[in-house]
Amino acid sequence: MNKTSIAASVVGLALASMAGSALAAPDWSKAQTREVTVFHPGTSGLEWIMKGTSHGGAVGMSKGETCIGCHEHKKTLKIDIDTDKILNAVKLEPKPLSNHVGSIPVTVQAANDGTHLYLRFSWKEPKGGAEKMDKDNPVKLAVMLDDSKVVAKDSKGRDMKIGTVGGCWGACHTDARTMPGADDKKTKYVKGGTLANGQYYDLIQWKSGKGAKPVDGYVADKRVMEGGKALVSAEGKKDGDTWTVTFTRKLTGGEGDIALVSGKTYNMGFAIHNDHSVGRFHLVSFGYSLGIDAKADITAAKQ
Amino acid sequence: MAAKQGWWAKLRSPSIKFSLLTLLGGGFIAGILFWGGFNTAMEATNTLPFCISCHEMRDTVYQEYKQTTHYSNPSGVRAECSDCHVPKDWGPKMIRKVQASKELYGKVMGTIDTPEKFEAKRLTLARREWARMKASDSRECRNCHTLDGMDLDNQKSRAAKQHENAKAENMTCIDCHKGIAHQKPEGMTEEEAGG
């Protein structure tokens, strides 16, 4: 063998091994887009949601109706929520919120490559100017996943799969921090949730602050912001006034990481902490189904 | 048998002057006048100004109703007190009017003549109306509204979904639309809230 062919084969081998271990970003132009509108939820914790006397949809939820079943138009995907009433403190908000937006339309895409799940969120940043609650992070985006296990009791005491019906609302309570009159140290929690009984949300978060590290944790009987082994990276960039945030997450992780299997669907919700906000002042999504190579509201097809 | 020649005796004796036709015609016209008069007087008690002539109504439920869509809405179609609280058909209407005479007693006794007394009785009064409406399959609502006549595509998502369900489960308007024209009372049960 002459020197050129040896050199060529060495280079070829090196390139091949690099390609094998490197993560190829998905071709996002091939991934389905889903428009999802996130909105200001005010003080609508689970306790308010589950009472028929406050929330007319509670009866439907007990029968398995999802939030988007009533609140999202099937064709236009526009959401039906009185955000004006919330921001003007007519309903579900103790004081009027100036410089807060009622909703933001977000483009959501998902993909998988057999080993990783990729989630991509893109939105135009709205005008801000509200009081800076989180000085370090202008924007944060968090995603919560549920394996159709998180459960809440309806007004008749019956169990209802709140993760399937309402996404993140199983962890949102009227006595959690930043709710009126709440203990400042009480985090999101799932009532009766433990890692052992599977009733928990897998949580991943990207923060925009300088040097901020992405978070991989979970919410069981309280929120734990670390310990997850599935999240590989969370990157965000701003192009003009458009943010794009991409999560790369191994399909399986460790404790507190929901194992994602091809062919199955899971429940997903996400929230954007726009304009330096914290706690309940995020703009949230309803619950959507996430399918790994399976038809769902948001499908992560294999690329 | 000494019959007194008073007015009663005169009424009971046969007419000397007038023919049967005159009497029947006169009676017919008098009947129309009487019926018209009775009806006019009764309908006068169904008007909004009459209802709010009592401060018990004017200062409470009337003020609440003015904030709602039955008072002011894009099409300018207004439902007044009697449209919802008094049946339109004669039979049920008469029954209701007789029942309502109890309100005169309440007015005299002052059972709800202060804001505090009213609030204390709000749930009881509301439940009475909800029961009446439930028993008649929301008859007064159906004077104007029908589920079949609803253009669901032009309703908000939540409304369209709830009305679809209502149709499928044979529900009646008042099952969900409690508080449509007046404040919902404190102490409602979950059953009352969602049918």
Interface residues (C-beta under 8 A of the other chain):
Chain A: K51 G52 T53 G56 G57 A58 V59 G60 E65 G69 C70 H71 E72 H73 K78 I79 D80 S155 K156
Chain B: K156 S157 R158 K161 Q162 N165 C176 K184 M188 T189 E190 E192 A193 G194 G195
